[in-house]
Amino acid sequence: MMSMDEKSSGGLPWLDMPVMFHSSRADTCKMTPEQCAYRSGHWRYWYEADHVYSLNTVYFLCATIGFFTIVHFLSKYAPVRAKRSGIWRKTTAIGRYLAYKGYQLPAFRYSSPSLGVILLGIIGTIFFFAMTLGPKPYYWPNTKDGSVSYGNSPPIATRTGWMALALLPFVLALGAKANLISALTGVPHEKLQVYHHWTSYAMFVLALIHTFPFIVFNIWKGQMVEKWNTSVVYWTGVAALIPQAYLTFMSLPSVRNRYYEFFKATHFLVALLFLLFFFFHCDFRLSSWDYFVAGGAIYLFSLFAAWTRTHLINGRHSATIDLLPCGFVRVRIPTIMSWRPGQHVFIRFLSPQLGLHCLTAHPFTVCSLSHDPDKVGKASEIVFYVKPRHGITARLAKLATKSPVFSQTVLLEGPYGGISDTATPTEFDTVLVIAGGSGGGFSLAIVEEALRVYGNIPDLQQRNIQVVFATRNKEVAEWYREEIDDRTSMYDVPAKRVSISIHDTSLEHTEKPVSAPGTKEPSNEVTDEIEPALSEKGSGAAAIDQHMSTIVHGPRPNLPHIIDTATSTPGSHRIAIFACGPASMLHDVRNAAAEAQKRALRGGAEVYLHTESFS
C-alpha cells in the first residue's frame, strides 16, 4: 500500500511525521489531462483504493455473515406453521445436504470440510481472484527515465494490499472464542475455525501478491537496493511477512496437528509481532489504521467477555482428578454453572506442577448434565473424560498415576458450542447417538438428556433412542457399558425404546458377542451391523425390563447401513443424529446423513445431524 510519492520515515522511528490517523487524499497530477484521467479511473486511482478494494471486501464478508444471520434467525423464530410447509422442509433438506456432504482422499488421509463450506471457499476465491486479476493494468506504463510516471505502486500490488488489510478484523473475529459472528449466525466458534484458517490463507496470498510486484518494479527500474536501504516501508513489510508465513505454514492441518502444543505456545507471540510490523508498514496511509482499530475492538471485546465470564461469573473451582482403569483421566468439578449437552469448557489448571501448561487454557467436552441447584439442593458436577495424548493430558495422567485422587484449583471459561437450543431431543422421534473412542464421553451427556426428556413424556409410542459406540480398547468398551447402564437405570424409559450397542474392535475377538449382565443374549452371529431399536424385535422379560447394552466383538459397525435403516423406518418423522469420533467415522456419518436428505426431499423423514471431532 505504498503511496505514489514515497517518503522515508523520519519519526517514531518508523512512522512519517507528523503522525495522523488518516493521510491526506490531496492529489496533484503533473501529466497530461488524458494520462491524469486514465490514472484516476475507478479501479486504478491510488487515493481511493481503500474505498474501492477494502470496503468492497468488507461488504462481501458482511453480506456473507448477514445471509447466515438471516437463516439463523428464521430457523429460530419462524412460525411453526411456516416450518411445516413443504417449501421449508425441502429448503432445509438442501441446506443440510450441503452442510453434511463431504469427500475423502484416502491416499492423503484427508477428509474434506462439508460441500457447503467448500462452496463458500470457492465463492470467496472467485471474489478475490476477480478483484485481483480483473482490473487492468497490473503495472503502470511508466518509463525508466521518469518522463512518464503514474506512480511507484503497481496497481495489482495496491489492490491486493488493501484487500489483505480488510481481512484483518475478520481473521481476528473468526479466531476468537467469544465472537460476534457466532452470536449472529449461531455457528459456534470451533466450527468457524475453518474460516479463520481460510481467511488467513487468503490474507497471506494477497500479501505475497502485494509484495512481489514492488520487487519486480524496482528491479526493472534499477533501484531495489536503494529502496531497501533507505525506505523503512520495505523492511517493515518483510518483517510482517515473515511471522505471517510462519503462522500460515504452522496452521496447515498436517503440521498443526503434529506440533499442536508448540504452535499453541508460539501462536500469540508471533501473531503479535505480525500485527506490530503490519501496523508500522501501513503508516496511517489513507484509512489503513481504521482496520487495526476495528480488529482491536473486536478482539479486545472477545478477551474482555472471556475474562469476565472466567473470573467474575464462574470464578475459581476445585477439580478432583483420577485415573480410570480404562486409561481415561476423569476430571470432576462441582459448580453452579449451567450448560447444554455437547458443550465444551476451557480449563486453566493453576498448579505449578503442570509447568507452562498452567499458563494456557485447554478445551474439554462436558460429559455430564447440569441441573438447577435450587431444585436439587446441591451444585451440579461437571465431568470430563480425557484420553491422555500429549501435553497437558499426558501430564495430568502422569500426576494421576502418582496420586490415585488429587485436587487442582482451576479456572473455567465457557461453556461454548454444543447442540443448538432448537435441536433438543423433545423435537425428534428418534435420537441416534454414534461415538468412537474418547468421543464416548461426548455421547454420555446426549444420551442422558434424551433419557431425561423421554422419561417425562407420557406417550412414548414413537420415541426411540439408539446408541452405537465403537472402540479398539476392551477396557474402554467395559467403561462405556458401565457408564451407559448407570444412566439408563436412572430414568423410566421402556427398554424396547432404547438400544445400546458397543463394538469392541480390538484384535481379541471372541466367537460370540458378550452381553452386559442381566441383558438378553443376542442370537445372531458376530456381525458389524446392529439391530436398530426401532425394529422392536425381541420378547420376554429381559427385553421388557432390561435395557440392551450389548458388547459386540468384531469389525467396525456399518454406520451407513445403521443410519439408512434408522432414517428409512416407517413412523419416524424427525430424527436427530449426534456423532463424535475420529475423522473417518464422522465422514461416514456425514455422508449417510446427506443421503438421507435426498429422501427428505421426496417426503422422507427429516434428519438433523450434529457432529463433534476430538482432533
MISELUM-397833 format. One line per 3 residues: number of its first residue (from 1); for each residue y, z, x of C-alpha. Coordinates in nm, 4 decimals. Example, Ala and Ser with C-alpha at 12.3 -4.5 7.8 and 13.67 -1.06 7.14 Angstrom:
# MISELUM-397833
1> -0.4500 0.7800 1.2300  -0.1060 0.7140 1.3670 .
This chain:
# MISELUM-397833
1> 0.0000 0.0000 0.0000  0.2261 -0.0682 0.2923  0.5736 -0.1784 0.1908 .
4> 0.7132 -0.5145 0.2896  0.9739 -0.3526 0.5139  0.7618 -0.1165 0.7224 .
7> 0.9204 0.1880 0.8770  0.7650 0.4061 1.1374  0.7511 0.7624 1.0230 .
10> 1.0222 0.9872 1.1551  0.9739 1.3010 0.9506  0.7400 1.5956 0.8888 .
13> 0.5938 1.4425 1.1163  0.4119 1.1758 0.9145  0.6486 1.1138 0.6243 .
16> 0.9544 0.8943 0.6069  1.2866 1.0728 0.5868  1.4389 1.1723 0.3596 .
19> 1.1280 1.2774 0.1674  1.1419 1.1770 -0.2007  0.8962 1.1953 -0.4857 .
22> 0.9292 0.8193 -0.5537  1.0506 0.5488 -0.3224  1.3194 0.3026 -0.4256 .
25> 1.2418 -0.0192 -0.6103  1.5599 -0.1868 -0.4896  1.4821 -0.5325 -0.3549 .
28> 1.6872 -0.7818 -0.1567  1.5268 -1.1241 -0.1253  1.6685 -1.3398 0.1568 .
31> 1.4571 -1.6502 0.0944  1.5284 -1.9496 -0.1255  1.5563 -1.8946 -0.5014 .
34> 1.2245 -2.0736 -0.5537  1.0487 -1.8575 -0.2943  1.2025 -1.5404 -0.4361 .
37> 1.0882 -1.6376 -0.7852  0.7344 -1.7005 -0.6547  0.7276 -1.3676 -0.4727 .
40> 0.8461 -1.1882 -0.7880  0.5620 -1.3158 -1.0037  0.3914 -1.0606 -1.2289 .
43> 0.0681 -1.0390 -1.0260  0.2395 -1.0703 -0.6848  0.5508 -0.8535 -0.6879 .
46> 0.5112 -0.5645 -0.4444  0.7792 -0.3475 -0.6052  0.5940 -0.3441 -0.9381 .
49> 0.2363 -0.3463 -0.8027  0.1791 0.0174 -0.9009  0.2639 -0.0608 -1.2630 .
52> 0.0582 -0.3788 -1.2726  -0.2570 -0.2560 -1.0960  -0.2639 0.1248 -1.1017 .
55> -0.1597 0.1584 -1.4637  -0.3996 -0.1148 -1.5772  -0.6800 0.0733 -1.4015 .
58> -0.5760 0.3946 -1.5762  -0.5596 0.2128 -1.9116  -0.9068 0.0661 -1.8608 .
61> -1.0665 0.4002 -1.7784  -0.8773 0.5868 -2.0516  -0.9856 0.3240 -2.3053 .
64> -1.3481 0.3760 -2.1989  -1.3161 0.7535 -2.2356  -1.1337 0.7049 -2.5655 .
67> -1.4170 0.4924 -2.7052  -1.6778 0.7599 -2.6343  -1.4417 1.0294 -2.7614 .
70> -1.4248 0.8496 -3.0962  -1.8044 0.8121 -3.1018  -1.8454 1.1834 -3.0272 .
73> -1.6062 1.2968 -3.2993  -1.7620 1.0606 -3.5543  -2.1135 1.1880 -3.4763 .
76> -1.9887 1.5455 -3.5117  -1.7558 1.5278 -3.8090  -1.8537 1.2188 -4.0092 .
79> -1.9607 1.2927 -4.3703  -2.3333 1.3370 -4.4293  -2.3193 1.0528 -4.6801 .
82> -2.1968 0.8149 -4.4085  -2.4672 0.9296 -4.1667  -2.7391 0.8458 -4.4198 .
85> -2.6238 0.4867 -4.4622  -2.8271 0.2012 -4.3210  -2.5427 0.0753 -4.1027 .
88> -2.5038 0.4187 -3.9412  -2.8768 0.4530 -3.8759  -2.9025 0.1073 -3.7198 .
91> -2.5920 0.1564 -3.5087  -2.7268 0.4906 -3.3909  -3.0630 0.3338 -3.3037 .
94> -2.8949 0.0606 -3.0974  -2.6780 0.3149 -2.9165  -2.9777 0.5359 -2.8420 .
97> -3.1798 0.2404 -2.7185  -2.9058 0.1650 -2.4658  -2.8869 0.5344 -2.3729 .
100> -3.2643 0.5728 -2.3198  -3.3928 0.2427 -2.1798  -3.4405 0.2488 -1.8021 .
103> -3.6034 0.0477 -1.5257  -3.8103 0.1349 -1.2230  -3.8583 -0.0104 -0.8747 .
106> -4.1892 0.1444 -0.7592  -4.1618 -0.0046 -0.4108  -3.8399 0.1923 -0.3531 .
109> -3.9414 0.4934 -0.5675  -3.6281 0.4291 -0.7671  -3.5677 0.4959 -1.1342 .
112> -3.2514 0.3396 -1.2659  -2.9980 0.5015 -1.4963  -3.0161 0.4010 -1.8604 .
115> -2.9350 0.0482 -1.9715  -2.6135 0.1725 -2.1302  -2.4975 0.3302 -1.8044 .
118> -2.5850 0.0089 -1.6197  -2.3830 -0.1970 -1.8690  -2.0835 0.0326 -1.8232 .
121> -2.1193 -0.0129 -1.4481  -2.1307 -0.3905 -1.4880  -1.8204 -0.3863 -1.7104 .
124> -1.6362 -0.1781 -1.4518  -1.7492 -0.4090 -1.1711  -1.6255 -0.7143 -1.3614 .
127> -1.2895 -0.5451 -1.4230  -1.2325 -0.4574 -1.0566  -1.3540 -0.7950 -0.9304 .
130> -1.1293 -0.9751 -1.1789  -0.8274 -0.7642 -1.0816  -0.9036 -0.8115 -0.7107 .
133> -1.0030 -1.1772 -0.6894  -0.8344 -1.3234 -0.9978  -0.4650 -1.3178 -0.8936 .
136> -0.3552 -1.5521 -0.6151  -0.2664 -1.5707 -0.3334  -0.4779 -1.3358 -0.1241 .
139> -0.2407 -1.3732 0.1735  0.1286 -1.4666 0.1765  0.2106 -1.8190 0.3044 .
142> 0.4121 -1.6722 0.5933  0.4885 -1.8493 0.9190  0.4154 -1.6983 1.2601 .
145> 0.7739 -1.7373 1.3794  0.9004 -1.5383 1.0801  1.1126 -1.8185 0.9370 .
148> 0.9251 -1.7729 0.6081  0.8219 -1.4143 0.5342  0.7215 -1.2971 0.1893 .
151> 0.6277 -0.9581 0.3275  0.3828 -0.7814 0.5578  0.1460 -0.6568 0.2863 .
154> -0.1204 -0.9158 0.1954  -0.1305 -0.9300 -0.1871  -0.5064 -0.8662 -0.2031 .
157> -0.4569 -0.5532 0.0074  -0.1695 -0.4338 -0.2088  -0.3545 -0.4555 -0.5382 .
160> -0.6787 -0.3015 -0.4138  -0.4859 -0.0118 -0.2608  -0.3149 0.0667 -0.5892 .
163> -0.6403 0.0431 -0.7856  -0.8144 0.2738 -0.5387  -0.5333 0.5261 -0.5776 .
166> -0.5509 0.5070 -0.9582  -0.9199 0.6037 -0.9411  -0.8415 0.9311 -0.7611 .
169> -0.7727 1.1514 -1.0689  -1.0862 1.0194 -1.2418  -1.3061 1.0826 -0.9368 .
172> -1.1828 1.4425 -0.9275  -1.2212 1.4906 -1.3032  -1.5723 1.3459 -1.3144 .
175> -1.6852 1.5695 -1.0277  -1.5647 1.8935 -1.1874  -1.7895 2.1231 -1.3916 .
178> -1.5297 2.2278 -1.6486  -1.3560 1.8983 -1.7158  -1.1551 1.7407 -1.9950 .
181> -1.3772 1.4331 -2.0099  -1.6763 1.6457 -2.1103  -1.4630 1.8267 -2.3669 .
184> -1.3528 1.4971 -2.5240  -1.6749 1.2958 -2.5090  -1.9333 1.5726 -2.5449 .
187> -2.1135 1.4449 -2.2332  -2.1991 1.7441 -2.0073  -2.0742 1.7425 -1.6515 .
190> -2.4163 1.6851 -1.4925  -2.4581 1.3595 -1.6856  -2.1119 1.2474 -1.5724 .
193> -2.2152 1.2733 -1.2067  -2.3377 0.9147 -1.2033  -1.9845 0.8029 -1.2946 .
196> -1.8390 1.0363 -1.0325  -2.0559 0.8574 -0.7770  -1.9779 0.5087 -0.9041 .
199> -1.6012 0.5565 -0.9228  -1.6181 0.6997 -0.5695  -1.8099 0.3930 -0.4518 .
202> -1.5579 0.1639 -0.6233  -1.2738 0.3545 -0.4591  -1.4348 0.3143 -0.1166 .
205> -1.4986 -0.0592 -0.1594  -1.1401 -0.1113 -0.2770  -1.0181 0.0904 0.0239 .
208> -1.2118 -0.1414 0.2570  -1.0683 -0.4496 0.0873  -0.7271 -0.2857 0.1237 .
211> -0.7801 -0.2233 0.4966  -0.9257 -0.5421 0.6401  -0.6553 -0.7880 0.5245 .
214> -0.3999 -0.5864 0.7252  -0.6195 -0.6230 1.0326  -0.6625 -0.9965 0.9750 .
217> -0.2914 -1.0480 0.9116  -0.1749 -0.8520 1.2176  -0.4298 -1.0133 1.4481 .
220> -0.3116 -1.3542 1.3216  0.0458 -1.2524 1.3939  -0.0445 -1.1015 1.7322 .
223> 0.0891 -0.7532 1.6591  -0.2194 -0.5431 1.5856  -0.1902 -0.3226 1.8980 .
226> 0.1806 -0.2756 1.8440  0.1317 -0.1682 1.4837  -0.1429 0.0768 1.5777 .
229> 0.0747 0.2334 1.8475  0.3982 0.2543 1.6502  0.3110 0.2894 1.2807 .
232> 0.1724 0.6190 1.1524  0.0652 0.4375 0.8344  -0.2144 0.2597 1.0191 .
235> -0.3836 0.5596 1.1766  -0.3437 0.7816 0.8682  -0.5182 0.5050 0.6732 .
238> -0.8074 0.5044 0.9202  -0.8089 0.8856 0.9254  -0.8521 0.8797 0.5451 .
241> -1.1142 0.6052 0.5544  -1.3488 0.7915 0.7937  -1.4089 1.1001 0.5728 .
244> -1.4261 0.8709 0.2689  -1.7019 0.6719 0.4409  -1.8864 0.9966 0.5180 .
247> -1.8647 1.1128 0.1568  -1.9828 0.7759 0.0288  -2.2790 0.7498 0.2651 .
250> -2.3913 1.1104 0.2207  -2.3728 1.0811 -0.1596  -2.6264 0.7971 -0.1700 .
253> -2.9221 0.9408 -0.3680  -3.1822 0.8996 -0.0941  -2.9571 1.0667 0.1631 .
256> -2.8104 1.3326 -0.0646  -3.1492 1.4493 -0.1957  -3.2893 1.4852 0.1553 .
259> -2.9889 1.6621 0.3083  -2.8510 1.8279 -0.0033  -2.7752 2.1683 0.1468 .
262> -2.5871 2.0136 0.4395  -2.3997 1.7751 0.2116  -2.3082 2.0588 -0.0243 .
265> -2.1781 2.2691 0.2655  -1.9600 1.9899 0.4094  -1.8587 1.8058 0.0930 .
268> -1.5477 2.0057 0.0036  -1.4126 2.0296 0.3590  -1.4482 1.6548 0.4186 .
271> -1.3029 1.5781 0.0749  -1.0009 1.7945 0.1595  -0.9459 1.6028 0.4849 .
274> -0.9691 1.2756 0.2952  -0.7106 1.3844 0.0378  -0.4743 1.5158 0.3062 .
277> -0.4694 1.1962 0.5112  -0.4636 0.9809 0.1975  -0.1547 1.1736 0.0862 .
280> 0.0242 1.1053 0.4161  -0.0887 0.7446 0.4111  0.0729 0.6836 0.0709 .
283> 0.4011 0.8356 0.1979  0.5662 0.8507 -0.1512  0.5663 0.4695 -0.1904 .
286> 0.6769 0.3814 -0.5407  0.4837 0.6140 -0.7776  0.1888 0.6862 -0.5454 .
289> 0.2324 1.0641 -0.5464  0.2072 1.0716 -0.9267  -0.1673 1.0209 -0.8900 .
292> -0.2029 1.3122 -0.6494  -0.0139 1.5332 -0.8940  -0.2347 1.4159 -1.1816 .
295> -0.5546 1.4591 -0.9800  -0.4466 1.8015 -0.8525  -0.3535 1.9210 -1.2008 .
298> -0.6850 1.8087 -1.3454  -0.8941 1.9620 -1.0696  -0.6960 2.2864 -1.0492 .
301> -0.7353 2.3264 -1.4243  -1.1116 2.2931 -1.3772  -1.1133 2.5506 -1.0981 .
304> -0.8965 2.7882 -1.2986  -1.1199 2.7545 -1.6054  -1.4313 2.8185 -1.3955 .
307> -1.2715 3.1145 -1.2160  -1.1534 3.2666 -1.5432  -1.4934 3.2315 -1.7038 .
310> -1.6725 3.3707 -1.3982  -1.4544 3.6686 -1.3123  -1.2609 3.7608 -1.6256 .
313> -1.5035 3.6710 -1.9053  -1.8526 3.7007 -1.7557  -1.7862 3.9498 -1.4744 .
316> -2.0409 4.0834 -1.2260  -2.4065 4.1189 -1.3194  -2.7140 4.2784 -1.1683 .
319> -3.0088 4.0413 -1.1253  -3.3711 4.1543 -1.0896  -3.5747 3.9145 -0.8786 .
322> -3.9510 3.8997 -0.8294  -4.2110 3.6505 -0.7130  -4.4740 3.5489 -0.9686 .
325> -4.8404 3.4784 -0.8801  -4.7860 3.1097 -0.9594  -4.5248 3.0891 -0.6841 .
328> -4.2140 3.0802 -0.9046  -3.9242 3.3123 -0.8409  -3.8189 3.4888 -1.1609 .
331> -3.4585 3.5981 -1.1998  -3.3699 3.8292 -1.4922  -3.0126 3.9246 -1.5771 .
334> -2.9101 4.1456 -1.8719  -2.5876 4.0053 -2.0173  -2.3752 3.9826 -2.3307 .
337> -2.3127 3.6142 -2.2612  -2.4270 3.3644 -2.5211  -2.5834 3.0261 -2.4510 .
340> -2.7725 2.7421 -2.6131  -3.1244 2.6253 -2.5224  -3.1322 2.3947 -2.2231 .
343> -2.8024 2.5086 -2.0767  -2.7639 2.5952 -1.7099  -2.5629 2.8573 -1.5235 .
346> -2.4212 2.8548 -1.1712  -2.5224 3.1744 -0.9893  -2.3419 3.3103 -0.6870 .
349> -2.5518 3.5730 -0.5071  -2.3225 3.8220 -0.3337  -2.5778 3.9682 -0.0925 .
352> -2.5161 3.9109 0.2822  -2.8963 3.8873 0.3163  -2.8652 3.5291 0.1912 .
355> -2.6338 3.4248 0.4734  -2.3973 3.1359 0.3995  -2.5672 3.0792 0.0623 .
358> -2.3667 3.3690 -0.0785  -2.0521 3.1569 -0.0399  -2.1623 2.8893 -0.2859 .
361> -2.2828 2.8823 -0.6462  -2.6176 2.7279 -0.7386  -2.7222 2.5839 -1.0770 .
364> -3.0317 2.7134 -1.2590  -3.1587 2.6229 -1.6051  -3.1804 2.9103 -1.8523 .
367> -3.5370 2.9710 -1.9753  -3.4697 3.2270 -2.2491  -3.2775 3.2578 -2.5758 .
370> -2.9663 3.4608 -2.6392  -2.9229 3.6897 -2.9364  -2.6442 3.8875 -3.0970 .
373> -2.6235 4.2227 -2.9103  -2.4682 4.3905 -3.2158  -2.7664 4.2997 -3.4338 .
376> -3.0403 4.3703 -3.1803  -2.8784 4.6751 -3.0262  -2.9134 4.5638 -2.6651 .
379> -2.7941 4.2915 -2.4309  -2.9690 3.9576 -2.4066  -3.1709 3.8856 -2.0954 .
382> -3.1010 3.5573 -1.9273  -3.4171 3.4471 -1.7432  -3.4650 3.1774 -1.4800 .
385> -3.7920 3.0482 -1.3332  -3.7184 2.8904 -0.9971  -3.9532 2.6867 -0.7825 .
388> -3.8846 2.7599 -0.4130  -3.7957 2.4455 -0.2217  -3.5264 2.4646 0.0458 .
391> -3.2039 2.6527 0.0993  -3.1232 2.9321 -0.1438  -3.4512 2.9093 -0.3368 .
394> -3.6592 2.9372 -0.0201  -3.4504 3.2350 0.0941  -3.4992 3.4115 -0.2404 .
397> -3.8752 3.3559 -0.2219  -3.8818 3.4955 0.1309  -3.6962 3.8095 0.0238 .
400> -3.9244 3.8461 -0.2787  -4.2374 3.8405 -0.0604  -4.0995 4.1367 0.1371 .
403> -3.9994 4.3336 -0.1710  -4.2002 4.2801 -0.4937  -3.8963 4.3536 -0.7145 .
406> -3.5401 4.3765 -0.5853  -3.1912 4.3581 -0.7284  -2.8904 4.1485 -0.6375 .
409> -2.5291 4.1514 -0.7548  -2.4412 3.8094 -0.8895  -2.1560 3.6174 -1.0483 .
412> -2.2355 3.3801 -1.3341  -2.0382 3.0641 -1.4036  -2.1178 2.8856 -1.7247 .
415> -2.3076 2.8100 -1.9297  -2.2823 2.4319 -1.9065  -2.4621 2.1349 -2.0583 .
418> -2.7587 2.1917 -2.2826  -2.8611 2.0426 -2.6117  -2.5853 1.9209 -2.8383 .
421> -2.4967 2.1572 -3.1210  -2.5671 1.8655 -3.3582  -2.9281 1.8382 -3.2346 .
424> -3.0756 2.1749 -3.3316  -3.4411 2.1925 -3.4482  -3.3143 2.2521 -3.8031 .
427> -3.2105 1.8862 -3.8183  -3.5574 1.7481 -3.7382  -3.9018 1.7297 -3.8982 .
430> -4.0832 1.7238 -3.5651  -3.9941 1.8723 -3.2288  -4.1830 1.7214 -2.9349 .
433> -4.1356 1.9070 -2.6056  -4.2549 1.7434 -2.2827  -4.2322 1.9127 -1.9431 .
436> -4.3748 1.8821 -1.5960  -4.3977 2.1278 -1.3067  -4.0941 2.3511 -1.2737 .
439> -3.9499 2.1780 -1.5796  -4.1710 2.4122 -1.7804  -3.9028 2.6785 -1.7648 .
442> -3.6594 2.4498 -1.9488  -3.9131 2.3899 -2.2240  -3.9737 2.7592 -2.2975 .
445> -3.6309 2.8145 -2.4497  -3.6593 2.4913 -2.6508  -3.9992 2.5896 -2.7903 .
448> -3.8848 2.9411 -2.8745  -3.5758 2.8091 -3.0516  -3.7911 2.5719 -3.2593 .
451> -4.0316 2.8567 -3.3446  -3.7438 3.0832 -3.4416  -3.5817 2.8189 -3.6626 .
454> -3.9033 2.7031 -3.8281  -4.0143 3.0628 -3.8772  -3.7160 3.1162 -4.1052 .
457> -3.7760 2.8045 -4.3169  -3.9794 2.8745 -4.6335  -4.1159 2.5200 -4.6701 .
460> -4.2874 2.4032 -4.3524  -4.4899 2.1182 -4.5038  -4.3125 1.8536 -4.2945 .
463> -4.2225 2.0611 -3.9878  -4.4205 2.0338 -3.6647  -4.3907 2.1482 -3.3057 .
466> -4.5811 1.9683 -3.0316  -4.5720 2.0752 -2.6668  -4.7116 1.8789 -2.3735 .
469> -4.6955 2.0316 -2.0262  -4.8359 1.8825 -1.7043  -4.8683 2.0368 -1.3595 .
472> -5.0640 1.9834 -1.0396  -5.0983 2.3598 -0.9868  -5.3600 2.5545 -1.1810 .
475> -5.1688 2.8828 -1.1319  -4.8623 2.7243 -1.2888  -5.0765 2.5989 -1.5773 .
478> -5.2025 2.9509 -1.6402  -4.8496 3.0943 -1.6138  -4.7243 2.8436 -1.8703 .
481> -5.0130 2.9217 -2.1080  -4.9322 3.2919 -2.0971  -4.5607 3.2345 -2.1481 .
484> -4.6072 2.9935 -2.4361  -4.8658 3.2151 -2.6070  -4.6288 3.5124 -2.5866 .
487> -4.3655 3.3106 -2.7696  -4.5917 3.1660 -3.0381  -4.7224 3.5132 -3.1188 .
490> -4.3677 3.6364 -3.1860  -4.2922 3.4028 -3.4771  -4.4547 3.3395 -3.8124 .
493> -4.5273 2.9675 -3.7870  -4.8684 2.8404 -3.9083  -5.0959 2.7376 -3.6255 .
496> -5.1617 2.3948 -3.7778  -4.7899 2.3222 -3.7348  -4.7960 2.3967 -3.3612 .
499> -4.9892 2.2073 -3.0934  -4.9625 2.3089 -2.7281  -5.1470 2.1050 -2.4662 .
502> -5.1328 2.1989 -2.0984  -5.2547 1.9446 -1.8434  -5.3807 2.0680 -1.5083 .
505> -5.3809 1.7514 -1.2969  -5.4887 1.9212 -0.9739  -5.7898 1.7924 -0.7845 .
508> -6.0055 2.0809 -0.9028  -6.1311 1.9162 -1.2220  -6.3926 2.0649 -1.4472 .
511> -6.6318 1.8945 -1.6814  -6.4693 2.0371 -1.9942  -6.1230 2.1427 -2.0965 .
514> -6.0763 2.5180 -2.0740  -5.9070 2.6733 -2.3741  -5.6997 2.9840 -2.3858 .
517> -5.8901 3.2895 -2.5081  -5.9165 3.3017 -2.8850  -5.8371 2.9353 -2.9414 .
520> -6.0511 2.6595 -3.0811  -6.2723 2.4828 -2.8285  -6.1976 2.1106 -2.8293 .
523> -6.4939 1.8861 -2.8943  -6.3619 1.5768 -2.7168  -6.4285 1.4861 -2.3571 .
526> -6.1775 1.5144 -2.0759  -5.9005 1.2692 -2.1525  -5.5364 1.2068 -2.0801 .
529> -5.4484 1.1955 -2.4486  -5.3720 1.5000 -2.6622  -5.4452 1.5100 -3.0320 .
532> -5.0987 1.5357 -3.1891  -5.0222 1.8410 -3.4014  -4.9070 1.6319 -3.6922 .
535> -5.2512 1.4803 -3.7466  -5.3511 1.8240 -3.8843  -5.7080 1.7950 -3.7607 .
538> -5.9335 2.0951 -3.7183  -6.0603 2.3558 -3.9572  -6.1898 2.7104 -3.9598 .
541> -6.0355 3.0460 -3.8831  -5.9456 2.9559 -3.5261  -5.7333 2.6608 -3.6375 .
544> -5.5632 2.8646 -3.9095  -5.4973 3.1951 -3.7346  -5.4509 3.0927 -3.3733 .
547> -5.2148 2.8513 -3.2044  -5.3929 2.5882 -2.9997  -5.2875 2.6459 -2.6390 .
550> -5.5283 2.4204 -2.4509  -5.5517 2.3642 -2.0763  -5.6875 2.0156 -2.0087 .
553> -5.8181 1.9398 -1.6613  -5.7885 1.5746 -1.5722  -5.5408 1.2913 -1.5353 .
556> -5.1798 1.2983 -1.6447  -5.1067 1.2820 -2.0165  -5.0421 0.9400 -2.1628 .
559> -4.6833 1.0094 -2.2624  -4.6025 0.6674 -2.4131  -4.9072 0.6998 -2.6417 .
562> -4.8158 1.0558 -2.7413  -4.4578 0.9563 -2.8256  -4.5697 0.6414 -3.0048 .
565> -4.8130 0.8431 -3.2180  -4.5589 1.1137 -3.2988  -4.2857 0.8667 -3.3940 .
568> -4.5165 0.6428 -3.5987  -4.6834 0.9105 -3.8125  -4.6030 0.8786 -4.1851 .
571> -4.3976 1.1612 -4.3287  -4.1831 1.2204 -4.0197  -3.8268 1.1072 -4.0786 .
574> -3.6379 1.2720 -3.7937  -3.7991 1.3501 -3.4579  -3.6450 1.5270 -3.1578 .
577> -3.7919 1.4829 -2.8103  -3.6947 1.7236 -2.5328  -3.8177 1.6464 -2.1825 .
580> -3.7762 1.7927 -1.8355  -3.9681 1.6883 -1.5287  -3.9813 1.4526 -1.2317 .
583> -3.8167 1.1111 -1.2396  -4.1400 0.9229 -1.3150  -4.2120 1.1419 -1.6172 .
586> -3.8599 1.1054 -1.7544  -3.8755 0.7293 -1.7016  -4.1870 0.7045 -1.9209 .
589> -4.0367 0.9321 -2.1850  -3.7035 0.7467 -2.1994  -3.8666 0.4062 -2.2344 .
592> -4.1084 0.5280 -2.5011  -3.8156 0.6771 -2.6942  -3.6275 0.3473 -2.6513 .
595> -3.9214 0.1583 -2.8037  -3.9123 0.3992 -3.0967  -3.5531 0.2906 -3.1625 .
598> -3.6806 -0.0609 -3.2364  -3.8960 0.0839 -3.5123  -3.5959 0.2828 -3.6363 .
601> -3.4103 -0.0468 -3.6825  -3.6904 -0.1567 -3.9162  -3.6778 0.1648 -4.1188 .
604> -3.8947 0.3867 -3.8980  -3.8327 0.7482 -3.8065  -3.5041 0.8425 -3.6445 .
607> -3.5718 0.9573 -3.2856  -3.3413 1.1731 -3.0745  -3.4051 1.2326 -2.7027 .
610> -3.2657 1.4937 -2.4654  -3.3762 1.4875 -2.1000  -3.3182 1.7170 -1.8050 .
613> -3.4033 1.6386 -1.4461  -3.4769 1.9115 -1.1926  -3.3845 1.6908 -0.8954 .
